[in-house]
């Protein structure tokens, strides 16, 4: 916008200068030629008066003296003829302006009609003036004076250059002044844009200056700040409500569970109803924890840093191996070696994503089958695959799997909260990543996390990881 304003100022100034200086140049050039022409006519008239006596006496010596004085004083040339057209004082040798037939024809016309003045001659660049000698009714001769017009053209050229330089200076001044004015107008808008960008990035304390710029911009800044303050208030109230609700729910749930466990311990034998209630209490606790995680992750845009994806996958593989073995599921991992693969992620998010995906994969995989973790680099995107050998999901189920509280048709009753994949997607979006569920070749589900790759400032070899792509079991 600033550039457009400056360009508009310069364009308007250029149009005004063009409208003023072009006519001024034309008028000045015409004036200079008129002044030069009047000077040549004056010289011709003066020479005709001085040559009158010499022509009457037929004294070529006097005429030569008059011509020599004129040539010495002015850089032009002169030629004098008598009433018959005979040349009394010839032009300087080599002077092409007075040697042509056009000059001879004009001299004959002056001797015939007695009218002098400047007359246009073809192929003659000089200013040529004719003047009869003696009476106009019966001229005793004629004088023709030629003055070069290079000096006139040079003055016109210099004046044009001066006008161009003046126009250039004015345009530069207009550009600088326009830049100052544009900054005063666009500066507050730039500040407002920056505040809007920070607010969109999750900084709810971002505000725009309200005392800079035109009245309209100040009013817009006040409205924006009011909106940002209201948004901050609403988000803070929502987060506070979720935190308070989770705290208030956890305490009675814990107390209720303890009372049920005490009742069960006091009674002999097992009670299926009590066990069902305890299972539902566990599920309700997981729902509360999941809602709290979602509420904390929504609306936040934390900074991303380069993360060694292979190291994170290896760490989660080690953490889940024991649980997989206990469930009778073989957990495998294909982890890239050197060079390591890095992705731009929020610290800690990839671990939570893999924990949720591994929990779902182990739950869906029957005993005796396997779950595989793998990492690959596809162009500028890092992919992490969690592939199970369960019963799989249909296309409709995969489409709704990330909805909150959605549970698949094969989910076991009393397990899960229906928030795991919602949390996964929310955490992935915070890292500008994406999560997709695909149909695996084994018939199960292939959960793919796609992340933008990133180069760390320094690469250090890891002793805990293999140097080549090696399966881990």
FISE-539617 format. One record per residue: residue in one letter; x, y, z of N, C-alpha, C, CB in turn. Coordinates in steps of 0.1 Angstrom, whole numbers, plus 2048, in hexadecimal, padded with zeros to 3 digits. Each point is the difference from the previous one (the first is absolute). Glycine has a CB too. Layout:
BEGIN
AXYZXYZXYZXYZ...
This chain:
BEGIN
X8087F48007F880C80080980D8007EE7F380CX81D80C7FC80880C8008068037F28067FA818X7FE7FB7E18068027F37F58067F68107ED805X7E480E7FC7F68057F87FD80F8027F67E97FFX80A81B80E7FE80E80380B8097FA7F47F9815X8188037ED80B8087FB8008007F180E7FA813X7EF7FB7E67FE8007F27F58097FB8097E97FFX7EC8178087F58097FD80480F8017F07EE807X81781580480480E80280A8047F47FE7FE819X80B7FA7E480A8037F67F98017F28127F480DX7E48037F17F98007F37F880D7FE7FF7E7801X7FA81E80A7F980C7FF80980C7FE7EF7F680FX81D80A7F880980B7FE8068007F28057FF819X7FE7F57E28057FF7F27F78057F680D7ED807X7E68107FB7F68057F67FF80F8017F37EB802X80D81B80A7FF80E80180D8077FA7F27FD815X81A7FD7EE80C8067FA8007FF7F180C7FA815X7EF7FB7E67FF7FE7F17F780B7FA8057E7803X7EF81B8047F780A7FA80580E8017EE7F0807X81B81380280580D80280D8027F77F6801817X8137F67EA80D8027FA8007FF7F080A7F8815X7EE7FF7E68007FF7F17FB80D7F97FB7E7803X7FA81F8027FC80D7FA80B80A8037E87FA802X81D80680A80B80A80380C7FE7F77F8800818X80C7F47E580B7FE7F77FD8057F28077EC80DX7ED8127EE7FC8047F38008107FF7F27EB7FDX80881B80D7FF80E80080E8068017EA7FF80BX81F7FB7FD80D8068028087FE7F38007FB818X7FF7FA7E18077FE7F37FB80A7F68037E8805X7F081A7FA7FA80A7F780580E8037EC7F17FDX81481281080580E80480F8027FC7EF7FF813X8197F77EF80E8017FD8028027F18067F2814X7F38077E48018017F17FA80E7FC7FE7E77FDX7F881D8097FB80E7FD80A80A8037E87F8804X81E80780880A80A80480C8007F67F97FE818X80B7F67E580C7FF7F77FC8057F28087EC80CX7EC8127EF7FC8057F37FF80F8007F37EB7FCX80781B80F80080E80180E8068007EA7FE80DX81F7FC7F980E8058008068007F38027F8817X7FB7FD7E18068007F27F980A7F78047E8803X7EF81A7FF7FA80B7F880580E8047EB7F27FFX81881080E80580D80480E8017FA7F37FF816X8157F77EA80E8017FA7FF8037F18087F0811X7EE8097E87FF8037F27FB80E7FD7FA7E87FCX7FD81E80C7FC80E7FF80B8098027E97FA807X81F80480480C80880380A8007F57FC7FD818X8077F77E280A7FF7F57FB8077F48087EA80AX7EA8157F37FB8077F580180F8017F07ED7FDX80F81980E80180E80380F8047FE7EC800810X81D7F87F580E8037FF8057FF7F28037F8817X7F77FE7E18057FE7F37F98097F58047E8807X7F38207FD7F88087F780A80A7F87EB7FE80FX81D8097F980980A7FA80A7F97F77FD80F814X8087E67F180A7F97F77FB7FB7F380B7F9815X7E88027EC7FA7FB7F37FD80C7F77F67ED80CX80681E7F97FD80C7F880D8057F97ED80680FX81E7FA7F880D8047FA8077F57F8802810813X7F97E37EF8077F57FA80D7FD8067F48067EBX80E7FD82280D7FE8077FF7F2806803819804X8047DE7F68007F38068097FF80C7FC7F77E9X80D81381880980080C7F880380C8138087F2X7E480280E7F880380B7F77F48048018187FAX7FA7E27FB7F77F48038087F48067F18087EDX81B7F680E8087F680680380380F80A7FB7E9X7F881281A80380380E7F47FD8088108127F9X7E47F28027F37FD8087FF7F18027F58157F7X80D7E37FF7FE7F280180B7FA8097F67FF7E9X81680681780A7FB8097FD80380E8118037EEX7EA8088157FD80480E7F57F68058068187FCX7F07E67FC7F57F78048057F18027F080F7F3X8187ED8048067F28028097FF80C7FF7FD7E7X80780E81C8097FF80C7F880180D81280B7F3X7E37FC80D7F780180C7F77F48028018197FDX7FB7E17F87F67F58008067F57F97EC810802X8107E48028057F47F97F97FD7F38077F7816X7F08127E67F97FE7F48078057F37EB80180EX80E7FF7E78058057F37F78097FA80C7EA7FDX7F981E7F97F880A7F98048007F17FE80E815X7F87F67E38028017F27F880D7FB8047E67FDX8038227FB7F980C7FB8008007F180880D814X7EC7F67E67FF8017F17FA80E7FC7FD7E67FFX80581D7F57FA80D7FB7F37FD7FB8168097FBX7E48027FE7F27FF7FB7FF7F67F57FC817807X80F7E67F27FF7F67F58027F28058088117F1X7FC7ED81C8027F380580F7FC8007EA7FA7F9X81E81080280F7FD7FF80580080F80280A7E8X8077ED81B8067FF80D80A80A8027FB7E8801X80382180980A80A8048097FB80A7F08127FAX80A7E78108087FA80B7FC7F180180281780DX8077E17EE7FC7F18008017FB80F8087FD7E8X7F17F78198017F980D80D7FA8017E87FB800X81C80180C80D7F98038017F47F7800809817X80C7F47E58017F47F87FD7F380881280B7F3X7E77EC8067FB7F48077F48018088177FB801X7E28118007F48028077F47FA7F780981580CX7F27E07F87F67F97F87F280680280D7EC801X7F181C80A7F38058037FC80B7F68047FB819X80680D7E37FD80C7F78047FD7F180380F814X8017E57E98057FD7F37F67F97F78167FF80AX7DE7FD7FC7F77F87F87F78097F78017EF812X7F880A7E57F68077F87F48068078077F17EEX7F680981E7F480580780380E8057FB7E9807X81281A7FD80380E8047FF80A7F580F7F6812X7F68057E28008097F47F18037FD8167F67F7X7E180080A7F28037FC7FA80980A7FE7EA7F6X8058158177FB80980A80580E7FE7FD7ED810X80F8157EC80680D7FE7F98077F48177F880AX7E78007EC7F88067F57F280480480D7F27F0X7ED8078197F280480480180C8097F97E87FFX81181A80980280C80880280C7F88097F2813X80080C7E280380C7F77F38037F88187F97FFX7DF7FE7FF7F58037F87F58068088057ED7F2X7F880E81A7F480580880580980C7F37EC7F9X81981480B80580880A7FD7FC80E7FE8127F0X7FD7E18127FD7FB80E80B7F78057E78027FAX81D80181280B7F88067FA7F780B8118117FBX7F87EB80E7FC7F780B8067F27FF7EB80D802X8127EB8088047F28007F87F87F6808802818X7FE7F67E07F97F87F78067F28017FC8137F0X7FA7E38108047F28018067FB7F37ED7FC810X81E7FE7F18087FB7F58017F180180C8167FDX7F27E27F88017F280180F7FC8027EC7FD7F2X8167F981680D7FA80380A80A8057FC7F07EEX7FF81A81980980A8077FD80080F80180E7EBX8097EF81D7FE7FF80E80180D8078097E97FFX7FE8217FB80380D8067F38097FF8197FE7FBX7E880C80E7F580B7FF80580A7F57F97FD819X7FF8057DD8038087F57F680C7FF80B7EC7F3X7FA82080D7F880C7FF8048087F47FC801819X7FA8057E08028087F47FB80E8037FE7ED7F1X80981D80A7FC80E8028048097F38037FD81AX7F380A7E18048097F580880C8047EB7F97F4X81E80C80380880B8037FA80C7F98157F2802X7E98198057FA80C7FB7F17FF8018138037F1X7E68038057F28018007FA7F27FD8018197F9X7F47E580E7F97F37FD7FA8007F37FC7FD818X80080E7E27F98017F380B7FD7F57EE810809X81E7F57F980A7FF7F680D7FD8077F480F7F0X80E7E481580C7FC80780D8027F87F27F080DX8188157F980D8027FA8087F3801800818805X7FB7DF8038077F38027F97F880B81680A7F8X7F17EC80C7FA7F880B80B7FA8097EC7FA7F2X81180381A8097FA80A7FA7F380480A816808X7FE7DF7F87FB7F380680A7FD80B7F57F87EAX8058048228087FD80C7FC7F2804801818807X8097E07FC7FE7F28048077FE80E7FF7F87E8X7F98048228067FE80D7FD7F28047FC818807X80E7E07FD7FD7F28047F77FF80C8177FA7F7X7E07FC8097F77FE80B8047F580A7EE8087F1X81F7F480E8057F58097FF80580F80F7F77EEX7F481681480080580D7F280080681480E7FBX7E27F57FC7F28008047FC7F28047FB8147F1X8097E28067FC7F28038077FC80D7FD7FB7E7X80F80981B8087FC80C7F980680D8157FF7F3X7E680E80C7F980580B7F37F980380B8167FBX7EE7E77FA7F47F88028037F28067F580D7EDX8157ED80E8047F380580480080F8087FA7E9X80081081B80480280E7F48038098168087F8X7E08008027F48038087F87F38028008187F8X7FF7E07FE7F97F38018067F780A7F98027E8X8157FD8188077F88097FD80580F8127FA7EFX7EE8138127FE80680D7F27FC8058108137FBX7E67EE7FC7F27FC8047FF7F28047F88127F1X8107E58077FF7F28038077FD80E8017FB7E7X80A80C81B8077FE80D7F780580C8168037F5X7E38098087F780580A7F57F68038058177F9X7F57E37FC7F67F68018057F48087F58087EBX8177F48128067F480780180380F80C7F97EBX7F981381880180480E7F380180781480C7FAX7E27F97FF7F38018067FA7F28037FC8167F4X8067E18027FB7F28028077F980B7FB7FF7E8X81280381A8077FA80B7FB80680D8147FD7F2X7EA81080F7FB80680C7F17FB80380E8157FBX7EA7EA7FA7F37FA8028007F28057F880F7EEX8127E980C8017F28058047FF80F8067FA7E8X80480F81C80480080E7F58048098178047F9X7E28078037F58058087F57F68008068187FBX7F77E27FA7F57F67FF8047F48097FA8077E9X8137F58178047F58097FD80380E8117FA7F0X7F28128147FE80480E7F180080381480F800X7E47F67F77F18008027FB7F28007FE8177F5X8077E18017FB7F28008047F880C8028017E7X80A80281F8037F980C7F780480C8187FF7F8X7E580E8087F780580B7F27F97FE80C816801X7F07E77F37F37F97FE8017F18027F98137F0X8117E780A8017F28008067FA80C8018017E8X8078078208077FC80C7F67FA80A8128117FCX7E37F78077F67FA8097F97F37FB7FD817809X8017E97EA7FA7F47FA80A7F48017F380F7F0X81A7F480E80A7F58028007FB80E80E80A7EEX7F17FF81C7FF7FC80E7F37F880280E814807X7E77F07F37F47F98028017F27FA7F3816800X8137E97F48027F37FA8087F78087FE80B7EAX80D7FA81C8097F88097F87FB80C81480D7F8X7E47FC80E7F87FC80B7F67F57FD80381780AX7F77EB7EA7F67F57FB8077F37FE7F28127F5X81B7EF8058077F37FE8047FA80D8098097EBX7FB7FE81F8047FA80D7F37FB807813810802X7E27F77FC7F47FB8067FC7F27F97F8818806X8097E87ED7FD7F47F98097F48047F780E7EDX8167F68178097F68047FF7FB80E80F80A7F0X7E77FB8177FE7FB80E80380A80B8047EA7F6X80282280680480980A7F48098038188007F9X7E07FC8117F480780380280E8077F57EA802X81881980180380D80680480A7F68077F4815X7F98087DE8048097F57F680C7FF80B7ED7F4X7FB81F80B7F880C7FF80680A7F67F87FD818X80080B7E280580A7F680080D8067F77F37EDX81381680F80080E8067F48077FC8198007FFX7E180880A7F38077FD80280F7FE7F57EF80EX8188167F380280E7FF8098047F47FE801819X8027F77DD8088037F47F77FF7F48157F780BX7EE8117EB7F97FF7F37F48097FF8087E97FEX7F18167F77F48087FE7F57FC80A8068037E8X7EF8058197F57FD8097FA7F27FD7FC819803X8037E47F07F97F37FC8097F58057F580B7ECX8187F68138097F58048007FF80F80E8037ECX7F180881B8007FF80F7F37FA80480E815802X7E77EE7F87F37FA8038017F17FE7F48157FAX8127E77FA8017F27FD8097F980B7FD8057E7X80E80181D8087FA80A7F97FE80D81480B7F5X7E47FF80F7F87FF80C7F67F47FF802819805X7F77E67F07F77F57FE8077F28017F180F7F2X81B7F18078087F38018047FD80E8088057E9X7FD80581E8047FD80E7F47FC8088138107FEX7E27F68007F47FB8077FC7F27FD7F8817801X8097E57F37FE7F37FC80A7F68067F68087EAX8177FC81580A7F78067FE7FE80F8108087EEX7ED8038197FD7FF80E7F57F7803809817803X7EC7EA7F67F47F88028047F17FD7F18137FAX8167EB7FB8057F27FD8087FA80B7FF8067E7X80B80381E8087FB80B7F87FC80C81380E7F7X7E37FB80C7F77FD80B7F87F37FE7FF819804X7FC7E57F07F87F47FE8097F38017F080E7F1X81C7F38098087F48008057FD80E8088057E9X7FB80681E8057FE80E7F47FA8088108137FFX7E47F27FF7F57FA8077FD7F17FD7F6817800X80C7E67F37FE7F27FC80A7F78067F68087EAX8177FD81580B7F88067FE7FE80F80F8087EEX7ED8038187FE7FF80F7F47F7803809817803X7ED7E97F57F47F78028057F17FF7F08127F8X8177EC7FD8057F27FE8097FB80C7FE8037E7X80B80681D8097FC80B7F87FE80D81380D7F5X7E47FC80E7F87FF80C7F77F37FF800819803X7FA7E57F17F77F57FF8077F38017F280D7F1X81A7F28098087F38018047FE80F8088037E8X7FC80881F8047FE80E7F47FC8088128117FDX7E27F68017F57FD8087FA7F27FD7FB818800X8077E37F37FC7F27FD8097F58057F580A7ECX8187F98148097F68047FF7FC80F8108097EFX7ED8018197FF7FE80F7F57F680380A816804X7E97ED7F77F57F68038027F37F97F1813804X8157ED7F08027F37FA80A7F88087FC80A7EAX80F7FC81B8097F88087FA7FC80D81380D7F6X7E57FB8107F97FC80D7F67F57FD803817809X7F67EA7EC7F67F57FD8077F37FD7F18127F7X81A7EF8028077F37FD8067FA80D8068097EAX7FF7FF81F8057FB80D7F57F9808812812800X7E27F48007F57FB8077FB7F27FA7F9817807X8077E97EC7FC7F37F980A7F58037F480D7EEX8197F781280A7F68027FF7FB80F80F80B7EFX7EE7FE81A7FF7FC80E7F47F780280A815807X7EB7EE7F27F47F78018037F37FA7F18147FEX8167EC7F78047F37F98097F88097FD80A7EAX80C7FC81D8097F98097F97FB80C81380E7F8X7E37F980C7F97FB80C7F67F57FD802817809X7FB7E77EB7F67F57FC8087F57FB7EE8107FBX80C7E48088077F47FB7FB7FD7F28017F7817X8088047E17FD7FD7F280180D7F77F17ED808X80C8117EC80080B7F67F28047FC8177F87F8X7E88148057F38057FC8028077F27F8804818X8017F67DE8028057F27FB80E7FF7FD7E97F8X7F981B80F7FB80E7FF80B80A8057E87F8802X81E80480980A80980680C8017F67F97FA817X80B7FB7E380B8007F77FC8097F48077E9807X7ED8167F47FC8097F580080E8047F27EE7F7X80A81581580080E80480F8058017EB7FD80DX81E7FB7F880E8048018068027F28027F3815X7FA8057E18058027F37FA80D7FA8017E77FDX7F381C8067FA80C7FA80780C8077EA7F57FBX81980A81280780B80780E8027F97F47FB816X8137FA7E780D8027F97FE8077F38087EB80BX7EE8117ED7FD8067F37FD80F8027F87EA7F7X8008198137FC80E80380D8088037E97F9808X82080180080C8078038088037F48007F5816X8018017E18078027F37FA80B7F88077E8800X7EC8198007F980A7F880380E8067ED7F07FAX81381181380380D80680F8047FD7EF7FB812X81A7FC7EF80E8037FC8018047F28087F0812X7F18097E58018037F27FA80D7FC7FF7E87FCX7F681C80B7FA80D7FD80A80B8057E97F6802X81E80880980980980580C8027F77F97FA817X80C7FB7E380B8017F67FB8087F480A7EA808X7EA8137F37FB8077F47FF80F8037F47EB7F9X8068198137FE80E80380D8078017EB7FA80CX81F8007F980D8068028078027F28027F6817X7FC8017E08078007F37F98097F68097E9804X7EA8197FD7F98087F780480F8017ED7F0801X8148167F380380F80080F8038037E9804806X81F7F27FC80E8038038097FE7F37FC7FA818X80E80F7E68097FF7F580E8018067EF80A7EFX8167EC81880E80080580A7FF7F57F87F6816X81480E7EE80B8007F68047F27FD808816809X7FC7E87EA8057F37FC80F8007FE7EA7FD7F4X81C7F880F80E7FE8008047F37F880380E816X8097F17E58037F37F98017F580B80D80D7EEX7EC7E880F8007F58098057F37F87EC80A80DX81C7EF7FA8057F37FA7F57F6800818805807X7E17F97EE7F57F78008037F28037F680E7EFX8167ED80C8047F28038037FE80E80A7FF7EAX7FB80B81D8037FE80F7F37FF80781580D7FEX7E17FC7FF7F37FF8067F97F37FE7FE8187FEX8037E37F67F97F37FD8077F58087FA8087E9X8147F88178077F68087FD80080F8128027EFX7EC80B8167FC80180E7F27FA80380F815801X7E87EE7F67F27FB8028007F17FE7F68167F9X8127E57FE8017F17FE8057F980D8058047E7X80580281F8057FA80D7F580180B8188067F9X7E18058077F680280A7F47F77FF807817802X7F57E57F27F47F87FE8037F17FD7F58147F7X8187E88098037F27FD7FB7F780B8158087F3X7ED7FC8197FC7F780B7F07FE80081480880EX7E58037F07F17FF7FF7FC7F77F47FE81680BX8097EB7EA7FC7F87F48037F28038058137F1X8067EA8158047F28047F67FA8098188057FDX7E380380D7F67FB8097F37FD7F980B80E812X7F27FA7E47F37FD7F88027F67F67FA817804X8127E37FA8037F67F68018057F27F47F180EX80F81C7F18018067F380F8037FD7E980A802X81B7F37F280E8037FC80180E7FB8047E87FAX80582080D80280E7FD80D8017F87F2808814X80D7FC7E080C8027F780280F7FD7FD7E87F7X81081B80680380E7FC80B8007F57F8809817X8067FF7DF80A8037F680480E8017F77EE7F0X81581481680580E80480B8047F77F97FD818X80780E7E180B8047F780C8038087F080A7F1X81B7F380980D80280680680E7FC8047E7800X8088197FC80780D7FD7FE8037F18117FD812X7EC80F7EA7FE80C8087F27FF80781080E7F2X7EF7F781A7F38008067F68097F980B7FB816X7E88027EC7F58087FA7FA80980A7FB7EE7F0X80581F80D7FA80A8097F48067FA817805809X7E07FF8007F38077FD7FE80B8097F67EB7F7X80381F8047FC80C8087F37FD80880B8107EFX7F77EF81E7F57FB80980080880D8007E97F5X7F58178117FF80680E8067F58097EB80E7FBX81E7F580E8067F68097F57F980881580E801X7EC7E57FF7F77F88087F37FB7F980980C813X7F47FB7E17F47FC7FA8017F37F87FB8187FEX8107E57FC8017F37F98007F480980E80C7EFX7F77F681D7FF7F580A7F27FD804816807809X7E28047F97F27FE8047F87FA7F4801813810X8027F17E47F97FB7F48037F17FF8028167F4X80B7E680D8037F27FE7FB7F780C8148077F4X7EB7FF8187FA7F880B7F17FD7FD81080B810X7E97FF7EB7F27FD7FD7FE7F67F47FA817808X80E7EB7EE7FF7F77F58047F28038058137F1X8067EB8178047F38057F67F98098188087FEX7E280180A7F57FA8097F57FA7F8806811812X7F57F77E47F67FB7F78047F47F87F78177FEX8157E97FD8057F57F88017F380880D8107F2X7F87F181A8017F48097F27FB804817808808X7E08017FA7F37FC8047F97F97F47FE813810X8047F17E47FA7FB7F48067F37FB7F98177FAX8147E680A8077F57FB7FE7F38098118107F6X7EB7E58047FE7F480880E7FA8057EB7FB7F4X8157FD81680C7FA8058067F77F57F7800818X8168007E78077F97F58028077F47F67EC809X8048207F58038097F580A80A8037E97FC7F8X81A80D7FF80A80A8027FC80E7FD8117EF7FAX7F681B80C7FF80E7FD80D8057FC7ED803811X8148057E480C8057FB80180F8008027EC7F2X80981981380480F80080A8027F57FB803819X8038077DE80A8027F680180F7FD7FC7EA7F6X81081B80680280E7FD8068017F2804805819X7F78047DF8068027F37FF80F7FC7F97E87F9X81081C7FD80080D7FC7FC8017F1813805810X7E28027EE7FA8017F280180F7FC7F07EC804X81B8177F580280D7FB80380980C7F17FD7ECX80780D81680280980C7F67FD80B8088117F1X7F27E380F7F77FB80A8057F48077ED80A7F3X8127F681A8047F48087F37F880481580C809X7EB7E77F47F47F88038047F680B7F78037E9X8007FC8218017F580A7F47F87FF80D80E810X7F57E47EE7F57F77FE7FE7F780C8048007E7X7F07FF81E7FD7F680B7F67F67F9804811814X8007E47E97F87F67F87FD7F480980A8077EAX7E97F68177FC7F48087FA7F57F77FB80F814X8037E67F27FA7F47F97F37FC8068177F87FAX7E18138097F37FD8067F67FE7F580680E813X7ED7F37F17F57FE7F67FE80C7F77F57F2811X8128197F17FF80B7F77F380880280E7F37F0X7F18188087F58098007FB8037F280880A815X7EB7F77E97FA8047F380380E7FD7EF7EF803X80E8157F180380E7FB7F78098098067F87E9X7EE8058197F780980880580180E7ED7F97F2X8187FD81480680080E80C8098007F67E9805X8138157F180C8088007FD80F7FE80D7EC7F7X7E88178027FD80E7FF7FB80780D7FA7FB7E8X8007FD8207FB80680D8087FC80C7EA7FF7F6X8227FB8088087FB80B80580C8088067EC7F3X7FC81F80780680C8087F58088078138007F0X7E07FD80E7F68078078007FD80F7F28007EBX80B80A81D8007FE80E7F57F7805809817803X7FB7E08067F77F68067FC7F57F67F8812811X80E7EE7E37FC7F67F78087F38037FB8117EEX7FE7E48128067F28037FC7F77F47FF804819X80B7F47E37FD7F77F57F77F48048168067F7X7E57F37FF7F77F58038077F48077F28077ECX81B7F88128087F580680680480E8057F87E9X7F881481C80680480D7F97F880B8058177F7X8037E58137FB7F880B7F980A80A8127EE7FDX7E380E8087F880880980880380D7EB7F67F7X81481680D80780480C80E8047FF7F17F280BX81480E7E880E8047FE80180C7F78077E8802X80282080180280C7F77F680B8048097F27EEX7FA81A80E7F880C8037FA8067F380E804814X7F77F77E07FB8067F480780E7FD7EA7F4803X82080F80480780D7FF80F7FE7FB7F180A811X8137EA7EE80F7FE7FD8048067F37FF7EB80DX7F98117E88048057F37FD80F7FE7FB7E97F7X7FB81C8117FE80F7FF80C8078067E77FC802X81E7FF80980C80580680C8007F77F77F9816X80A7FB7E380B7FE7F67FF80B7F58007E7805X7F481B7F57FF80A7F680380E8057EF7F27F4X80C81181880280E80680F8028027E97FF80BX81E7F87FA80E8018028088017F37FE7F3816X7FE8057E08068017F37FE80E7FA7FD7E77FDX7F781E8047FE80D7FA80880B8067E97F97FAX81980681380980A80780E8007FB7F27FD814X8127F77E680E7FF7FB8008017F08067F2814X7EE8137E77FF8017F18027F27F9808818801X7F47DE8068017F27FB7F27FB7FC8147FB80EX7EB7F97ED7F37FB7FC8007F18047FD8117EDX7F77EA8167FE7F28037F67FA7F7806804818X7FD7F07E37F77F97F77FF7F18038058117EEX7EF7E98127FE7F28017FF7FA7F37F5803817X8137F37E67FF7F97F37FE7F180280F8117F6X7ED7E88007FE7F280080D7F97FE7E88027F8X81C7F681280D7F97FF7FF7F47F7806808817X8057F47E38007F47F87FD7F380881180B7F1X7F17F581C7FD7F58087F17FF804818801809X7E18097F37F28018047FD80980B7FE7E97F7X80C81B8117FE80980B80080F7FC80B7EE80EX7FA81A7FB80080E7FE80E8058007EA80380BX8198067EB80D8067FF7FE80F8048087F07EEX7FC81481E7FF80E80580D8077FC7F17FA813X80D8117E580C8077FA80080E8057FF7F27EBX80C81281B80280E80580A8067F67FB7FA819X8018117E18088077F680480D8067F47F57ECX81980E81480680B80780A8077F67FD7F6817X8038187EA80A8077F780E7FE8067EF8117FAX81A7EB7FD80E7FE80480780D8048017EB7F1X80981481780780B80480F7FD8037EB80A809X81E7FF7F480E7FD80280580680D8047FF7E8X8027FA82180480680D80D8087FE7F57EC80CX80E81C7FD80C8087FF80D7F88017F481380AX80B7E27FC80C7F78027FC7F280080C81280DX7FB7E57EC7FD7F280080B7F98097F48017E9X8077F78208097F88087FD7F17FF803813810X8077E47EE7FC7F27FF7FB7FB80D8117FD7EEX7E57FA8117FA7FA80C8067F28027EB80E7FDX8197EF80F8067F28037F57F680381480B809X7DF7FA7F97F67F78047F87FB7F37FE80C816X8067F97DF7F97FC7F48097F97F67F0813804X80A7E47F48087F97F680580A7F57F47EB805X8168117F48068097F67F97FE7F281580080CX7E37F57F37F87FD7F37F27FD8048157F87F4X7E28088027F37FD8037FE7F18047F98127EFX8047ED81E8007F28057F37FD808819801802X7E17F47FB7F37FD8088047FD80E7F57F67ECX80280E81D8027FE80E7F47F880680E815802X7F57E28067F67F780680180080F7FF7F27EB
